[in-house]
């Protein structure tokens, strides 16, 4: 597969990205199941997962910025 199709990533990086994505999906599914078994309504579950996702995105962006600046 050419680097154009993978966003310039090597096959190793693409594989790691796929593994990370699978891990995130499994974590969200597990968290949803646990919160549902605890009897929380779907509105609360969605809010909890949404806030967790927002925090994760902000953390990843901050880490990428710090890495880009060479810290």
PDB file of N, CA, C and O in Angstrom:
ATOM      1  N   UNK A   1       0.847  -1.181   0.000  1.00  0.00           N
ATOM      2  CA  UNK A   1       0.000   0.000   0.000  1.00  0.00           C
ATOM      3  C   UNK A   1       0.888   1.238   0.000  1.00  0.00           C
ATOM      4  O   UNK A   1       1.862   1.326   0.748  1.00  0.00           O
ATOM      5  N   UNK A   2       0.537   2.171  -0.837  1.00  0.00           N
ATOM      6  CA  UNK A   2       1.374   3.365  -0.937  1.00  0.00           C
ATOM      7  C   UNK A   2       1.186   4.263   0.277  1.00  0.00           C
ATOM      8  O   UNK A   2       0.165   4.201   0.962  1.00  0.00           O
ATOM      9  N   UNK A   3       2.180   5.090   0.529  1.00  0.00           N
ATOM     10  CA  UNK A   3       2.097   6.005   1.665  1.00  0.00           C
ATOM     11  C   UNK A   3       1.021   7.063   1.469  1.00  0.00           C
ATOM     12  O   UNK A   3       0.536   7.643   2.440  1.00  0.00           O
ATOM     13  N   UNK A   4       0.641   7.319   0.212  1.00  0.00           N
ATOM     14  CA  UNK A   4      -0.420   8.298  -0.037  1.00  0.00           C
ATOM     15  C   UNK A   4      -1.733   7.819   0.573  1.00  0.00           C
ATOM     16  O   UNK A   4      -2.488   8.617   1.128  1.00  0.00           O
ATOM     17  N   UNK A   5      -2.006   6.525   0.473  1.00  0.00           N
ATOM     18  CA  UNK A   5      -3.268   5.984   0.973  1.00  0.00           C
ATOM     19  C   UNK A   5      -3.284   5.890   2.493  1.00  0.00           C
ATOM     20  O   UNK A   5      -4.359   5.843   3.092  1.00  0.00           O
ATOM     21  N   UNK A   6      -2.142   5.864   3.115  1.00  0.00           N
ATOM     22  CA  UNK A   6      -2.077   5.718   4.573  1.00  0.00           C
ATOM     23  C   UNK A   6      -1.716   7.021   5.261  1.00  0.00           C
ATOM     24  O   UNK A   6      -1.377   7.016   6.445  1.00  0.00           O
ATOM     25  N   UNK A   7      -1.781   8.124   4.556  1.00  0.00           N
ATOM     26  CA  UNK A   7      -1.459   9.407   5.172  1.00  0.00           C
ATOM     27  C   UNK A   7       0.022   9.577   5.441  1.00  0.00           C
ATOM     28  O   UNK A   7       0.397  10.334   6.336  1.00  0.00           O
ATOM     29  N   UNK A   8       0.885   8.887   4.682  1.00  0.00           N
ATOM     30  CA  UNK A   8       2.325   9.020   4.868  1.00  0.00           C
ATOM     31  C   UNK A   8       2.888   8.166   5.984  1.00  0.00           C
ATOM     32  O   UNK A   8       4.045   8.333   6.369  1.00  0.00           O
ATOM     33  N   UNK A   9       2.075   7.242   6.515  1.00  0.00           N
ATOM     34  CA  UNK A   9       2.544   6.386   7.609  1.00  0.00           C
ATOM     35  C   UNK A   9       3.141   5.094   7.056  1.00  0.00           C
ATOM     36  O   UNK A   9       2.717   4.588   6.017  1.00  0.00           O
ATOM     37  N   UNK A  10       4.125   4.577   7.770  1.00  0.00           N
ATOM     38  CA  UNK A  10       4.720   3.300   7.390  1.00  0.00           C
ATOM     39  C   UNK A  10       3.751   2.171   7.757  1.00  0.00           C
ATOM     40  O   UNK A  10       2.817   2.388   8.529  1.00  0.00           O
ATOM     41  N   UNK A  11       3.965   0.970   7.213  1.00  0.00           N
ATOM     42  CA  UNK A  11       3.094  -0.158   7.584  1.00  0.00           C
ATOM     43  C   UNK A  11       3.092  -0.435   9.087  1.00  0.00           C
ATOM     44  O   UNK A  11       2.062  -0.810   9.647  1.00  0.00           O
ATOM     45  N   UNK A  12       4.239  -0.252   9.741  1.00  0.00           N
ATOM     46  CA  UNK A  12       4.299  -0.470  11.188  1.00  0.00           C
ATOM     47  C   UNK A  12       3.433   0.548  11.929  1.00  0.00           C
ATOM     48  O   UNK A  12       2.708   0.200  12.861  1.00  0.00           O
ATOM     49  N   UNK A  13       3.516   1.805  11.505  1.00  0.00           N
ATOM     50  CA  UNK A  13       2.703   2.842  12.136  1.00  0.00           C
ATOM     51  C   UNK A  13       1.223   2.599  11.876  1.00  0.00           C
ATOM     52  O   UNK A  13       0.392   2.801  12.761  1.00  0.00           O
ATOM     53  N   UNK A  14       0.896   2.168  10.666  1.00  0.00           N
ATOM     54  CA  UNK A  14      -0.498   1.910  10.324  1.00  0.00           C
ATOM     55  C   UNK A  14      -1.038   0.758  11.164  1.00  0.00           C
ATOM     56  O   UNK A  14      -2.179   0.804  11.622  1.00  0.00           O
ATOM     57  N   UNK A  15      -0.216  -0.283  11.368  1.00  0.00           N
ATOM     58  CA  UNK A  15      -0.641  -1.398  12.206  1.00  0.00           C
ATOM     59  C   UNK A  15      -0.850  -0.979  13.644  1.00  0.00           C
ATOM     60  O   UNK A  15      -1.807  -1.410  14.287  1.00  0.00           O
ATOM     61  N   UNK A  16       0.041  -0.140  14.155  1.00  0.00           N
ATOM     62  CA  UNK A  16      -0.101   0.344  15.528  1.00  0.00           C
ATOM     63  C   UNK A  16      -1.355   1.193  15.664  1.00  0.00           C
ATOM     64  O   UNK A  16      -2.042   1.131  16.684  1.00  0.00           O
ATOM     65  N   UNK A  17      -1.657   1.990  14.637  1.00  0.00           N
ATOM     66  CA  UNK A  17      -2.859   2.817  14.668  1.00  0.00           C
ATOM     67  C   UNK A  17      -4.108   1.946  14.666  1.00  0.00           C
ATOM     68  O   UNK A  17      -5.071   2.239  15.374  1.00  0.00           O
ATOM     69  N   UNK A  18      -4.096   0.881  13.878  1.00  0.00           N
ATOM     70  CA  UNK A  18      -5.233  -0.036  13.844  1.00  0.00           C
ATOM     71  C   UNK A  18      -5.419  -0.708  15.199  1.00  0.00           C
ATOM     72  O   UNK A  18      -6.547  -0.852  15.672  1.00  0.00           O
ATOM     73  N   UNK A  19      -4.325  -1.117  15.823  1.00  0.00           N
ATOM     74  CA  UNK A  19      -4.410  -1.742  17.141  1.00  0.00           C
ATOM     75  C   UNK A  19      -4.932  -0.759  18.181  1.00  0.00           C
ATOM     76  O   UNK A  19      -5.740  -1.126  19.034  1.00  0.00           O
ATOM     77  N   UNK A  20      -4.477   0.483  18.114  1.00  0.00           N
ATOM     78  CA  UNK A  20      -4.940   1.491  19.064  1.00  0.00           C
ATOM     79  C   UNK A  20      -6.422   1.764  18.870  1.00  0.00           C
ATOM     80  O   UNK A  20      -7.161   1.922  19.842  1.00  0.00           O
ATOM     81  N   UNK A  21      -6.857   1.820  17.622  1.00  0.00           N
ATOM     82  CA  UNK A  21      -8.277   2.053  17.337  1.00  0.00           C
ATOM     83  C   UNK A  21      -9.120   0.910  17.877  1.00  0.00           C
ATOM     84  O   UNK A  21     -10.171   1.144  18.472  1.00  0.00           O
ATOM     85  N   UNK A  22      -8.673  -0.314  17.677  1.00  0.00           N
ATOM     86  CA  UNK A  22      -9.400  -1.472  18.190  1.00  0.00           C
ATOM     87  C   UNK A  22      -9.468  -1.434  19.713  1.00  0.00           C
ATOM     88  O   UNK A  22     -10.487  -1.800  20.299  1.00  0.00           O
ATOM     89  N   UNK A  23      -8.397  -0.998  20.348  1.00  0.00           N
ATOM     90  CA  UNK A  23      -8.394  -0.883  21.809  1.00  0.00           C
ATOM     91  C   UNK A  23      -9.371   0.159  22.304  1.00  0.00           C
ATOM     92  O   UNK A  23     -10.049  -0.050  23.310  1.00  0.00           O
ATOM     93  N   UNK A  24      -9.450   1.281  21.609  1.00  0.00           N
ATOM     94  CA  UNK A  24     -10.392   2.337  22.000  1.00  0.00           C
ATOM     95  C   UNK A  24     -11.825   1.849  21.839  1.00  0.00           C
ATOM     96  O   UNK A  24     -12.659   2.075  22.715  1.00  0.00           O
ATOM     97  N   UNK A  25     -12.115   1.186  20.731  1.00  0.00           N
ATOM     98  CA  UNK A  25     -13.468   0.677  20.496  1.00  0.00           C
ATOM     99  C   UNK A  25     -13.848  -0.325  21.582  1.00  0.00           C
ATOM    100  O   UNK A  25     -14.959  -0.272  22.109  1.00  0.00           O
ATOM    101  N   UNK A  26     -12.943  -1.232  21.919  1.00  0.00           N
ATOM    102  CA  UNK A  26     -13.223  -2.221  22.960  1.00  0.00           C
ATOM    103  C   UNK A  26     -13.433  -1.551  24.313  1.00  0.00           C
ATOM    104  O   UNK A  26     -14.301  -1.969  25.080  1.00  0.00           O
ATOM    105  N   UNK A  27     -12.658  -0.528  24.610  1.00  0.00           N
ATOM    106  CA  UNK A  27     -12.805   0.182  25.881  1.00  0.00           C
ATOM    107  C   UNK A  27     -14.151   0.881  25.978  1.00  0.00           C
ATOM    108  O   UNK A  27     -14.806   0.835  27.020  1.00  0.00           O
ATOM    109  N   UNK A  28     -14.564   1.526  24.898  1.00  0.00           N
ATOM    110  CA  UNK A  28     -15.858   2.217  24.896  1.00  0.00           C
ATOM    111  C   UNK A  28     -16.998   1.218  25.030  1.00  0.00           C
ATOM    112  O   UNK A  28     -17.962   1.470  25.753  1.00  0.00           O
ATOM    113  N   UNK A  29     -16.897   0.094  24.344  1.00  0.00           N
ATOM    114  CA  UNK A  29     -17.941  -0.926  24.455  1.00  0.00           C
ATOM    115  C   UNK A  29     -18.010  -1.475  25.876  1.00  0.00           C
ATOM    116  O   UNK A  29     -19.098  -1.677  26.415  1.00  0.00           O
ATOM    117  N   UNK A  30     -16.856  -1.713  26.476  1.00  0.00           N
ATOM    118  CA  UNK A  30     -16.828  -2.210  27.852  1.00  0.00           C
ATOM    119  C   UNK A  30     -17.388  -1.204  28.833  1.00  0.00           C
ATOM    120  O   UNK A  30     -18.148  -1.563  29.733  1.00  0.00           O
ATOM    121  N   UNK A  31     -17.016   0.061  28.663  1.00  0.00           N
ATOM    122  CA  UNK A  31     -17.528   1.106  29.554  1.00  0.00           C
ATOM    123  C   UNK A  31     -19.033   1.245  29.410  1.00  0.00           C
ATOM    124  O   UNK A  31     -19.739   1.426  30.402  1.00  0.00           O
ATOM    125  N   UNK A  32     -19.529   1.163  28.188  1.00  0.00           N
ATOM    126  CA  UNK A  32     -20.975   1.249  27.957  1.00  0.00           C
ATOM    127  C   UNK A  32     -21.692   0.104  28.658  1.00  0.00           C
ATOM    128  O   UNK A  32     -22.724   0.313  29.296  1.00  0.00           O
ATOM    129  N   UNK A  33     -21.155  -1.094  28.544  1.00  0.00           N
ATOM    130  CA  UNK A  33     -21.779  -2.255  29.182  1.00  0.00           C
ATOM    131  C   UNK A  33     -21.795  -2.116  30.697  1.00  0.00           C
ATOM    132  O   UNK A  33     -22.803  -2.414  31.338  1.00  0.00           O
ATOM    133  N   UNK A  34     -20.690  -1.667  31.270  1.00  0.00           N
ATOM    134  CA  UNK A  34     -20.615  -1.516  32.729  1.00  0.00           C
ATOM    135  C   UNK A  34     -21.609  -0.466  33.214  1.00  0.00           C
ATOM    136  O   UNK A  34     -22.317  -0.684  34.196  1.00  0.00           O
ATOM    137  N   UNK A  35     -21.661   0.668  32.528  1.00  0.00           N
ATOM    138  CA  UNK A  35     -22.586   1.729  32.937  1.00  0.00           C
ATOM    139  C   UNK A  35     -24.039   1.296  32.756  1.00  0.00           C
ATOM    140  O   UNK A  35     -24.896   1.649  33.567  1.00  0.00           O
ATOM    141  N   UNK A  36     -24.322   0.535  31.700  1.00  0.00           N
ATOM    142  CA  UNK A  36     -25.688   0.043  31.483  1.00  0.00           C
ATOM    143  C   UNK A  36     -26.076  -0.965  32.562  1.00  0.00           C
ATOM    144  O   UNK A  36     -27.208  -0.952  33.044  1.00  0.00           O
ATOM    145  N   UNK A  37     -25.141  -1.837  32.943  1.00  0.00           N
ATOM    146  CA  UNK A  37     -25.436  -2.811  33.998  1.00  0.00           C
ATOM    147  C   UNK A  37     -25.630  -2.132  35.346  1.00  0.00           C
ATOM    148  O   UNK A  37     -26.321  -2.657  36.220  1.00  0.00           O
ATOM    149  N   UNK A  38     -25.018  -0.963  35.512  1.00  0.00           N
ATOM    150  CA  UNK A  38     -25.197  -0.218  36.756  1.00  0.00           C
ATOM    151  C   UNK A  38     -26.559   0.469  36.793  1.00  0.00           C
ATOM    152  O   UNK A  38     -26.930   1.054  37.810  1.00  0.00           O
ATOM    153  N   UNK A  39     -27.303   0.403  35.695  1.00  0.00           N
ATOM    154  CA  UNK A  39     -28.648   0.947  35.668  1.00  0.00           C
ATOM    155  C   UNK A  39     -28.733   2.415  35.283  1.00  0.00           C
ATOM    156  O   UNK A  39     -29.766   3.052  35.488  1.00  0.00           O
ATOM    157  N   UNK A  40     -27.663   2.955  34.731  1.00  0.00           N
ATOM    158  CA  UNK A  40     -27.699   4.364  34.341  1.00  0.00           C
ATOM    159  C   UNK A  40     -28.481   4.529  33.041  1.00  0.00           C
ATOM    160  O   UNK A  40     -28.407   3.673  32.160  1.00  0.00           O
ATOM    161  N   UNK A  41     -29.226   5.623  32.916  1.00  0.00           N
ATOM    162  CA  UNK A  41     -29.953   5.860  31.661  1.00  0.00           C
ATOM    163  C   UNK A  41     -28.990   6.175  30.511  1.00  0.00           C
ATOM    164  O   UNK A  41     -27.856   6.599  30.735  1.00  0.00           O
ATOM    165  N   UNK A  42     -29.460   5.961  29.286  1.00  0.00           N
ATOM    166  CA  UNK A  42     -28.607   6.168  28.114  1.00  0.00           C
ATOM    167  C   UNK A  42     -28.108   7.602  28.009  1.00  0.00           C
ATOM    168  O   UNK A  42     -26.997   7.835  27.534  1.00  0.00           O
ATOM    169  N   UNK A  43     -28.908   8.556  28.443  1.00  0.00           N
ATOM    170  CA  UNK A  43     -28.480   9.961  28.389  1.00  0.00           C
ATOM    171  C   UNK A  43     -27.232  10.167  29.255  1.00  0.00           C
ATOM    172  O   UNK A  43     -26.304  10.870  28.855  1.00  0.00           O
ATOM    173  N   UNK A  44     -27.216   9.562  30.422  1.00  0.00           N
ATOM    174  CA  UNK A  44     -26.060   9.690  31.320  1.00  0.00           C
ATOM    175  C   UNK A  44     -24.855   8.952  30.739  1.00  0.00           C
ATOM    176  O   UNK A  44     -23.733   9.456  30.786  1.00  0.00           O
ATOM    177  N   UNK A  45     -25.086   7.770  30.197  1.00  0.00           N
ATOM    178  CA  UNK A  45     -23.994   6.997  29.597  1.00  0.00           C
ATOM    179  C   UNK A  45     -23.360   7.788  28.460  1.00  0.00           C
ATOM    180  O   UNK A  45     -22.136   7.870  28.365  1.00  0.00           O
ATOM    181  N   UNK A  46     -24.186   8.365  27.604  1.00  0.00           N
ATOM    182  CA  UNK A  46     -23.672   9.163  26.493  1.00  0.00           C
ATOM    183  C   UNK A  46     -22.866  10.355  26.965  1.00  0.00           C
ATOM    184  O   UNK A  46     -21.832  10.686  26.384  1.00  0.00           O
ATOM    185  N   UNK A  47     -23.342  11.003  28.025  1.00  0.00           N
ATOM    186  CA  UNK A  47     -22.625  12.164  28.565  1.00  0.00           C
ATOM    187  C   UNK A  47     -21.270  11.750  29.129  1.00  0.00           C
ATOM    188  O   UNK A  47     -20.263  12.414  28.882  1.00  0.00           O
ATOM    189  N   UNK A  48     -21.243  10.665  29.880  1.00  0.00           N
ATOM    190  CA  UNK A  48     -19.993  10.188  30.479  1.00  0.00           C
ATOM    191  C   UNK A  48     -18.984   9.820  29.396  1.00  0.00           C
ATOM    192  O   UNK A  48     -17.818  10.209  29.470  1.00  0.00           O
ATOM    193  N   UNK A  49     -19.431   9.070  28.392  1.00  0.00           N
ATOM    194  CA  UNK A  49     -18.518   8.664  27.322  1.00  0.00           C
ATOM    195  C   UNK A  49     -18.084   9.858  26.481  1.00  0.00           C
ATOM    196  O   UNK A  49     -16.939   9.919  26.035  1.00  0.00           O
ATOM    197  N   UNK A  50     -18.990  10.806  26.262  1.00  0.00           N
ATOM    198  CA  UNK A  50     -18.640  12.003  25.501  1.00  0.00           C
ATOM    199  C   UNK A  50     -17.598  12.841  26.205  1.00  0.00           C
ATOM    200  O   UNK A  50     -16.659  13.328  25.574  1.00  0.00           O
ATOM    201  N   UNK A  51     -17.754  13.017  27.513  1.00  0.00           N
ATOM    202  CA  UNK A  51     -16.773  13.794  28.276  1.00  0.00           C
ATOM    203  C   UNK A  51     -15.427  13.072  28.296  1.00  0.00           C
ATOM    204  O   UNK A  51     -14.378  13.707  28.183  1.00  0.00           O
ATOM    205  N   UNK A  52     -15.455  11.754  28.440  1.00  0.00           N
ATOM    206  CA  UNK A  52     -14.208  10.987  28.403  1.00  0.00           C
ATOM    207  C   UNK A  52     -13.518  11.114  27.057  1.00  0.00           C
ATOM    208  O   UNK A  52     -12.295  11.242  26.995  1.00  0.00           O
ATOM    209  N   UNK A  53     -14.290  11.081  25.984  1.00  0.00           N
ATOM    210  CA  UNK A  53     -13.728  11.252  24.645  1.00  0.00           C
ATOM    211  C   UNK A  53     -13.129  12.627  24.447  1.00  0.00           C
ATOM    212  O   UNK A  53     -12.065  12.770  23.844  1.00  0.00           O
ATOM    213  N   UNK A  54     -13.820  13.647  24.959  1.00  0.00           N
ATOM    214  CA  UNK A  54     -13.315  15.017  24.842  1.00  0.00           C
ATOM    215  C   UNK A  54     -11.991  15.169  25.587  1.00  0.00           C
ATOM    216  O   UNK A  54     -11.049  15.770  25.071  1.00  0.00           O
ATOM    217  N   UNK A  55     -11.922  14.627  26.789  1.00  0.00           N
ATOM    218  CA  UNK A  55     -10.685  14.697  27.571  1.00  0.00           C
ATOM    219  C   UNK A  55      -9.559  13.961  26.839  1.00  0.00           C
ATOM    220  O   UNK A  55      -8.426  14.440  26.797  1.00  0.00           O
ATOM    221  N   UNK A  56      -9.872  12.800  26.267  1.00  0.00           N
ATOM    222  CA  UNK A  56      -8.855  12.033  25.539  1.00  0.00           C
ATOM    223  C   UNK A  56      -8.338  12.803  24.327  1.00  0.00           C
ATOM    224  O   UNK A  56      -7.135  12.822  24.069  1.00  0.00           O
ATOM    225  N   UNK A  57      -9.244  13.438  23.585  1.00  0.00           N
ATOM    226  CA  UNK A  57      -8.825  14.209  22.409  1.00  0.00           C
ATOM    227  C   UNK A  57      -7.932  15.373  22.823  1.00  0.00           C
ATOM    228  O   UNK A  57      -6.902  15.622  22.196  1.00  0.00           O
ATOM    229  N   UNK A  58      -8.322  16.081  23.871  1.00  0.00           N
ATOM    230  CA  UNK A  58      -7.517  17.214  24.330  1.00  0.00           C
ATOM    231  C   UNK A  58      -6.142  16.759  24.813  1.00  0.00           C
ATOM    232  O   UNK A  58      -5.142  17.430  24.558  1.00  0.00           O
ATOM    233  N   UNK A  59      -6.087  15.625  25.508  1.00  0.00           N
ATOM    234  CA  UNK A  59      -4.819  15.095  25.991  1.00  0.00           C
ATOM    235  C   UNK A  59      -3.910  14.699  24.826  1.00  0.00           C
ATOM    236  O   UNK A  59      -2.718  15.008  24.832  1.00  0.00           O
ATOM    237  N   UNK A  60      -4.471  14.020  23.835  1.00  0.00           N
ATOM    238  CA  UNK A  60      -3.672  13.603  22.680  1.00  0.00           C
ATOM    239  C   UNK A  60      -3.158  14.819  21.918  1.00  0.00           C
ATOM    240  O   UNK A  60      -2.010  14.828  21.473  1.00  0.00           O
ATOM    241  N   UNK A  61      -3.991  15.841  21.763  1.00  0.00           N
ATOM    242  CA  UNK A  61      -3.544  17.057  21.065  1.00  0.00           C
ATOM    243  C   UNK A  61      -2.410  17.737  21.830  1.00  0.00           C
ATOM    244  O   UNK A  61      -1.444  18.206  21.228  1.00  0.00           O
ATOM    245  N   UNK A  62      -2.530  17.787  23.149  1.00  0.00           N
ATOM    246  CA  UNK A  62      -1.487  18.418  23.960  1.00  0.00           C
ATOM    247  C   UNK A  62      -0.180  17.629  23.862  1.00  0.00           C
ATOM    248  O   UNK A  62       0.896  18.216  23.744  1.00  0.00           O
ATOM    249  N   UNK A  63      -0.276  16.304  23.912  1.00  0.00           N
ATOM    250  CA  UNK A  63       0.921  15.473  23.791  1.00  0.00           C
ATOM    251  C   UNK A  63       1.564  15.632  22.414  1.00  0.00           C
ATOM    252  O   UNK A  63       2.788  15.680  22.301  1.00  0.00           O
ATOM    253  N   UNK A  64       0.741  15.712  21.373  1.00  0.00           N
ATOM    254  CA  UNK A  64       1.281  15.898  20.023  1.00  0.00           C
ATOM    255  C   UNK A  64       1.961  17.256  19.897  1.00  0.00           C
ATOM    256  O   UNK A  64       3.013  17.364  19.266  1.00  0.00           O
ATOM    257  N   UNK A  65       1.372  18.294  20.490  1.00  0.00           N
ATOM    258  CA  UNK A  65       1.986  19.623  20.447  1.00  0.00           C
ATOM    259  C   UNK A  65       3.322  19.625  21.181  1.00  0.00           C
ATOM    260  O   UNK A  65       4.304  20.189  20.697  1.00  0.00           O
ATOM    261  N   UNK A  66       3.355  18.989  22.354  1.00  0.00           N
ATOM    262  CA  UNK A  66       4.591  18.942  23.132  1.00  0.00           C
ATOM    263  C   UNK A  66       5.669  18.169  22.370  1.00  0.00           C
ATOM    264  O   UNK A  66       6.840  18.549  22.377  1.00  0.00           O
ATOM    265  N   UNK A  67       5.267  17.095  21.723  1.00  0.00           N
ATOM    266  CA  UNK A  67       6.229  16.302  20.951  1.00  0.00           C
ATOM    267  C   UNK A  67       6.740  17.095  19.751  1.00  0.00           C
ATOM    268  O   UNK A  67       7.915  17.018  19.394  1.00  0.00           O
ATOM    269  N   UNK A  68       5.846  17.849  19.142  1.00  0.00           N
ATOM    270  CA  UNK A  68       6.234  18.656  17.984  1.00  0.00           C
ATOM    271  C   UNK A  68       7.218  19.755  18.379  1.00  0.00           C
ATOM    272  O   UNK A  68       8.119  20.095  17.612  1.00  0.00           O
ATOM    273  N   UNK A  69       7.041  20.306  19.578  1.00  0.00           N
ATOM    274  CA  UNK A  69       7.941  21.362  20.050  1.00  0.00           C
ATOM    275  C   UNK A  69       9.262  20.798  20.549  1.00  0.00           C
ATOM    276  O   UNK A  69      10.187  21.558  20.838  1.00  0.00           O
ATOM    277  N   UNK A  70       9.366  19.484  20.655  1.00  0.00           N
ATOM    278  CA  UNK A  70      10.626  18.857  21.037  1.00  0.00           C
ATOM    279  C   UNK A  70      10.841  18.750  22.530  1.00  0.00           C
ATOM    280  O   UNK A  70      11.981  18.670  22.987  1.00  0.00           O
ATOM    281  N   UNK A  71       9.777  18.745  23.290  1.00  0.00           N
ATOM    282  CA  UNK A  71       9.920  18.616  24.748  1.00  0.00           C
ATOM    283  C   UNK A  71      10.133  17.190  25.139  1.00  0.00           C
ATOM    284  O   UNK A  71      10.273  16.889  26.324  1.00  0.00           O
TER     285      UNK A  71
END
